[in-house]
Amino acid sequence: MKMKQTHIVLFLISISLFNCKEPFEVESIDFLNAFVVESTITNELKQQEVSLTKTYALDSQTLEYENNADIWIEDSSGNNYSFSQNAEGIYLSNQEFQAIENRTYQLFITTQDGKQYSSTQVESTPISQITDLYAEFITKSTGENGIQVFIDSDDQNSDAQYFRYEYEETYKIVAPFWTFTDINLENVEYFGPDIQFDIILSERIEQERICYKTVNSVGIIQTSNIDLDQNNIISFPMRFIDENDGVIRDRYSILVTQYVQSLEAYTFYKMIDDLGDSGSILSPTQPGFVSGNIHSLSNSSEKVIGYFDVSTVDSKRIYFDYTDYIEDGMVQPPYLYSCDVISLNYGGVFPFTDRPVIYSSVVNSDYHYVTNDGQIYTLVNPECGDCTSVASNIKPDFWED
């Protein structure tokens, strides 16, 4: 589970999570320095993860992590899984393990100052598989054209009813003004406001034309089949990409992960989503505190934010290009970034020369060489001449061209 962390405002809403018909009880108080726990263990055999932080005030720029805690998980079969800190506020299990169906799991935490916390006992959810992940060119009711990614899952033989989704999109970026030539300035001398230097052109060593960028989904994406005639999830909209979005200019891939939830987990995340617009346990606009399944063993009145979830998962990946939808009227979208192509005169006598601008563009702004016609040099901003300024030139292991 990828952790999303930000901050909350100063009002709290006490909500009875497991009795959602009760009215909200609103309490206005001073800023609460609350303990925050985020963890979803799954049926994937891997090192499981727990995140510990603290809330912080709107006027603070620093996220406070909870470090040096003792963390372990116990299951109903008597197994004990201990965790060690891997990074600021992030703890990984010391051994790989997976959630087993029909077992319950309980999280325990002891902070470095001796405070103790635990979750309720949480049972692993039923297994549900994604049967199809596909993309279609559509026109929305608002008139927008684009690619809609849909998901289907077949739950006829499963008790799975509640689902949460995350996706990870990876797209190829091809710098439109990349060339084989690098530009460097040597023998720099200053003469008052003028500047003299030699322009050295050389062959580029690094591959900086084709890159790949991976972005995780933001927000909470959930659905349920509880009100459907059949248990199947059919054509659930996962991600809409406008036809002019540069992420599909060259090649695009999306990996969707489905988490089967309990009613309690579904309700918790739905309340988070309803109260805030960022879809995070800690939302910058969230007007309240949502009670989860974590509580303090040291102080029963202490408010603890977060949820310990045990979920079965399934994932599926697809690839597509804009050319797959040419028959639908799709054309190549514009490049993701604005390109500032400038032609500058290296020759001439100050002030009738662009040498100071060339120097500033290359040295201070990392502009790249495009071409030259005599002493007229054409340069471009790094986003358009060097893809490594915005992404990685290392092709992901999973990538398929």
C-alpha positions in Angstrom: 0.0 0.0 0.0 1.4 3.4 -0.9 1.1 5.9 1.8 -0.3 9.3 1.1 0.4 11.9 3.8 -0.6 15.6 4.3 -2.3 17.6 7.0 -5.7 18.2 8.6 -7.5 21.4 9.8 -8.4 22.2 13.3 -11.9 20.8 13.6 -12.8 17.3 14.6 -15.9 15.3 13.9 -16.5 12.2 16.1 -18.1 9.6 13.9 -19.4 6.2 14.9 -17.9 4.2 12.1 -19.6 1.0 12.7 -23.1 2.4 13.2 -23.3 4.8 10.2 -27.0 5.6 10.9 -26.0 7.6 13.9 -25.9 11.4 13.3 -22.5 13.2 13.2 -21.5 14.8 16.5 -19.5 17.9 15.8 -16.9 19.2 18.2 -14.8 22.3 17.7 -11.5 22.1 19.5 -7.9 23.3 19.4 -5.3 21.6 17.1 -4.9 18.0 18.0 -1.5 16.4 17.7 -2.9 13.0 16.8 -1.2 9.7 16.2 -1.7 8.4 12.6 -1.6 4.8 11.6 -1.9 3.5 8.0 -1.5 -0.1 7.0 -3.1 -2.6 4.6 -1.7 -6.2 4.7 -2.6 -8.4 1.8 -2.6 -11.9 0.6 0.5 -11.1 -1.5 3.6 -12.9 -0.2 5.8 -9.9 0.5 7.2 -7.6 3.3 4.1 -5.9 4.6 4.1 -2.2 5.5 3.0 0.1 8.4 3.2 3.9 8.3 3.3 6.0 11.5 3.1 9.8 11.5 1.5 12.6 13.5 -0.9 15.2 12.3 0.4 18.8 12.1 -1.1 22.2 12.0 -1.9 24.1 8.8 0.9 26.7 9.5 3.5 24.0 9.8 5.6 22.9 6.8 7.1 19.8 8.5 5.6 16.3 8.6 6.3 14.6 11.9 7.2 11.0 11.7 6.9 8.4 14.5 10.2 6.7 14.5 11.8 3.9 16.6 8.5 2.2 17.4 8.1 -1.5 18.2 5.5 -3.0 15.8 4.2 -6.5 15.4 1.1 -8.3 14.1 -0.5 -11.4 15.6 -2.8 -13.8 13.8 -5.4 -16.2 15.1 -3.1 -19.1 14.4 -0.6 -17.9 16.9 1.9 -16.4 14.4 3.8 -13.3 15.3 5.2 -11.0 12.7 7.6 -8.2 13.8 8.5 -5.1 11.9 11.6 -2.9 11.6 11.9 0.7 10.5 12.9 1.1 6.9 12.6 4.9 6.4 11.1 7.9 8.2 7.8 6.6 9.7 7.9 3.5 7.5 8.1 0.0 8.9 8.5 -3.3 7.0 7.9 -6.8 8.3 11.1 -8.6 9.0 9.9 -11.6 7.0 7.6 -12.0 4.0 4.2 -13.2 4.9 0.7 -13.1 3.4 -2.8 -12.8 4.8 -4.6 -16.1 4.9 -8.4 -16.4 4.3 -10.5 -17.0 7.5 -7.7 -15.9 9.8 -7.8 -12.7 11.9 -5.0 -10.3 12.4 -4.3 -7.7 15.0 -1.7 -4.8 14.9 0.2 -3.8 18.0 2.4 -0.7 18.4 4.6 0.6 21.2 6.1 4.0 20.5 9.5 5.1 21.7 8.0 7.0 24.6 6.2 3.9 25.8 2.6 4.6 24.5 0.8 1.4 23.4 -1.8 1.0 20.6 -3.6 -1.8 19.0 -6.2 -2.4 16.3 -9.3 -4.5 16.5 -9.0 -8.1 15.2 -9.5 -7.9 11.4 -10.3 -10.9 9.2 -9.0 -11.4 5.8 -11.5 -10.7 3.0 -12.7 -13.1 0.3 -10.8 -13.4 -2.9 -12.0 -11.7 -6.1 -10.3 -11.5 -9.4 -10.1 -8.8 -12.1 -11.5 -10.5 -15.2 -10.8 -7.6 -17.6 -9.1 -4.2 -17.8 -9.7 -2.3 -21.0 -9.7 1.1 -22.6 -12.3 2.7 -24.9 -12.5 6.0 -26.7 -15.6 7.8 -25.4 -17.4 11.1 -25.4 -18.5 12.2 -21.9 -21.8 13.8 -21.3 -19.9 17.1 -20.8 -18.6 16.8 -24.4 -15.1 15.8 -23.5 -13.4 13.2 -25.7 -10.8 10.8 -24.4 -9.8 7.3 -23.3 -11.8 5.7 -20.5 -10.2 2.8 -18.7 -12.7 0.3 -17.4 -12.5 -2.7 -15.1 -14.6 -5.9 -14.8 -14.5 -8.4 -12.0 -16.5 -11.6 -11.6 -17.6 -12.4 -8.1 -20.3 -15.0 -8.7 -18.5 -17.5 -6.6 -17.2 -15.1 -4.0 -18.7 -13.3 -1.0 -16.7 -10.2 -2.0 -19.0 -7.1 -2.0 -16.8 -4.0 -1.3 -13.8 -2.9 -3.4 -11.1 -0.2 -3.3 -8.8 0.5 -6.2 -5.4 2.1 -6.8 -3.6 2.5 -10.1 -0.1 3.2 -11.2 0.3 4.7 -14.6 3.5 4.7 -16.6 4.0 6.5 -19.8 6.8 7.0 -22.3 8.2 10.6 -22.8 10.0 11.4 -26.0 11.8 14.8 -25.9 10.7 16.5 -29.2 13.8 18.7 -29.5 16.5 16.2 -28.4 19.6 16.1 -30.6 22.8 14.1 -30.6 24.8 17.3 -29.7 25.7 18.8 -26.3 26.6 22.5 -25.8 29.2 23.7 -23.3 30.7 27.1 -22.7 34.4 27.4 -22.0 37.0 30.2 -21.5 34.4 32.5 -20.0 35.5 36.1 -19.6 33.5 39.1 -18.4 33.9 42.6 -19.9 31.5 44.8 -17.9 28.0 43.9 -19.0 29.4 41.9 -21.9 30.7 38.3 -21.7 32.9 36.3 -24.0 33.2 32.5 -24.2 33.8 29.7 -26.6 30.9 27.4 -27.6 32.0 23.8 -27.6 29.7 21.3 -29.3 30.2 17.6 -28.6 28.4 14.3 -29.0 25.9 13.5 -26.3 27.0 10.6 -24.1 23.8 9.9 -22.1 20.5 8.6 -23.7 18.2 11.6 -22.9 15.6 11.3 -25.6 13.3 8.5 -24.4 12.2 8.4 -20.7 9.5 6.8 -18.6 7.5 8.3 -15.8 5.4 6.5 -13.2 2.6 8.3 -11.3 0.4 6.8 -8.6 -3.3 7.4 -8.3 -4.5 10.1 -6.0 -7.7 9.8 -4.0 -10.0 7.0 -2.9 -11.7 4.9 -5.6 -14.3 2.5 -4.3 -17.4 0.6 -5.5 -19.7 -2.1 -4.3 -21.8 -4.8 -5.9 -24.2 -4.9 -2.9 -27.1 -3.3 -4.9 -26.5 -5.1 -8.1 -28.6 -8.0 -9.4 -25.4 -10.0 -9.9 -22.1 -9.9 -8.0 -20.2 -8.8 -11.1 -18.5 -5.4 -11.4 -19.0 -4.5 -15.1 -17.4 -1.5 -16.8 -16.4 0.3 -13.7 -14.7 3.6 -14.8 -11.2 3.6 -13.4 -9.3 6.4 -15.2 -10.4 9.0 -17.8 -7.6 10.5 -20.0 -8.6 13.5 -22.1 -7.7 13.3 -25.8 -5.3 16.2 -25.4 -3.5 14.8 -22.4 0.2 14.3 -23.3 0.5 11.1 -21.2 -0.9 9.2 -24.1 1.2 11.0 -26.7 3.6 8.1 -27.2 2.8 4.9 -25.2 0.9 4.4 -22.0 0.4 1.7 -19.4 -1.8 1.4 -16.4 -1.6 -1.2 -13.6 -4.8 -1.4 -11.5 -4.8 -3.1 -8.1 -8.1 -4.2 -6.6 -8.5 -4.5 -2.8 -11.4 -6.5 -1.5 -12.7 -4.7 1.6 -14.8 -5.4 4.6 -17.9 -3.3 5.2 -16.1 -1.5 8.0 -13.1 -0.7 5.8 -15.3 0.4 3.0 -17.3 2.7 5.3 -14.1 4.2 6.8 -12.7 5.1 3.4 -16.0 6.4 2.1 -16.3 8.8 5.1 -12.7 10.0 4.4 -13.6 10.5 0.8 -16.9 12.3 1.6 -15.3 14.6 4.1 -12.2 15.6 2.1 -11.3 16.1 -1.5 -7.8 14.6 -1.6 -8.9 11.0 -0.7 -6.3 10.7 2.0 -6.5 9.8 5.7 -4.9 13.1 6.3 -6.5 15.6 4.0 -5.7 19.3 3.7 -9.4 20.2 3.4 -10.9 17.4 5.5 -13.2 19.1 8.0 -13.1 16.4 10.6 -11.7 13.3 12.3 -13.0 9.9 11.3 -12.7 7.1 13.9 -11.0 4.0 12.6 -10.1 0.7 14.2 -7.0 1.8 16.0 -7.1 2.7 19.7 -4.8 3.6 22.5 -4.1 1.0 25.2 -2.4 3.7 27.4 -5.1 6.4 27.2 -8.7 5.4 26.3 -9.6 9.1 25.6 -6.7 9.6 23.1 -7.9 10.1 19.5 -6.0 7.9 17.0 -6.4 8.4 13.2 -6.1 5.6 10.7 -7.1 2.1 9.8 -5.5 -1.3 9.9 -6.9 -3.3 7.0 -6.5 -6.9 5.9 -7.4 -7.3 2.2 -7.1 -9.7 -0.7 -5.8 -8.1 -3.9 -5.6 -8.7 -7.6 -4.0 -6.6 -10.2 -3.9 -6.3 -14.0 -1.9 -4.2 -16.5 -2.7 -3.0 -20.0 -0.8 -0.9 -22.6 -2.1 1.3 -25.4 -1.2 4.0 -27.8 -3.2 6.9 -29.2 -2.8 5.2 -32.6 -5.1 2.4 -31.4 -8.0 4.9 -31.5 -7.3 6.7 -34.8 -10.5 5.3 -36.3 -12.3 7.0 -33.4 -10.8 10.4 -34.5 -7.9 10.4 -32.1 -4.9 12.4 -33.1 -1.5 12.6 -31.4 -1.9 14.8 -28.3 0.5 17.7 -27.7 3.7 17.2 -25.8 3.3 17.2 -22.0 5.4 20.4 -21.5 5.6 23.8 -23.1 8.7 24.1 -25.3 10.6 27.4 -25.3 12.6 27.4 -28.5 14.9 30.4 -28.8 17.3 31.5 -31.5 20.1 33.7 -30.2 23.0 35.6 -31.9 26.4 34.7 -30.6 28.2 37.3 -32.8 28.0 41.0 -32.7 29.2 43.7 -30.4 27.5 44.5 -27.1 24.7 45.5 -26.7 23.9 44.1 -30.2 24.6 40.5 -29.2 22.8 37.7 -27.4 25.9 36.3 -25.6 24.7 37.1 -22.1 21.3 35.4 -22.8 23.1 32.4 -24.3 25.3 32.1 -21.2 22.3 32.5 -18.8 20.2 30.0 -20.7 22.9 27.3 -20.9 24.5 27.7 -17.5 21.7 28.9 -15.3 18.6 27.4 -17.0 20.2 24.2 -18.5 18.9 25.0 -22.0 20.0 22.5 -24.6 21.3 22.8 -28.1 19.0 22.2 -31.0 20.8 23.6 -34.1 22.9 26.5 -35.3 23.1 28.5 -38.5 26.5 30.2 -38.4 26.5 32.3 -35.2 22.8 31.9 -34.6 22.2 29.2 -32.0 18.8 27.6 -31.4 18.3 26.4 -27.8 15.4 24.8 -26.0 14.3 24.4 -22.3 15.4 21.2 -20.6 11.9 19.6 -20.5 11.9 19.5 -24.3 15.6 18.7 -25.0 16.4 16.3 -22.2 13.7 14.0 -20.9 15.7 13.1 -17.8 14.9 16.6 -16.5 11.3 15.3 -16.0 11.5 11.5 -15.9 13.8 8.5 -15.8 15.7 7.2 -18.9 15.7 3.7 -17.3 13.2 1.5 -19.0 11.0 -0.3 -16.4 11.5 -4.1 -16.3 7.8 -4.6 -17.0 7.6 -2.3 -20.0 6.4 -3.6 -23.4 7.0 -1.6 -26.6 
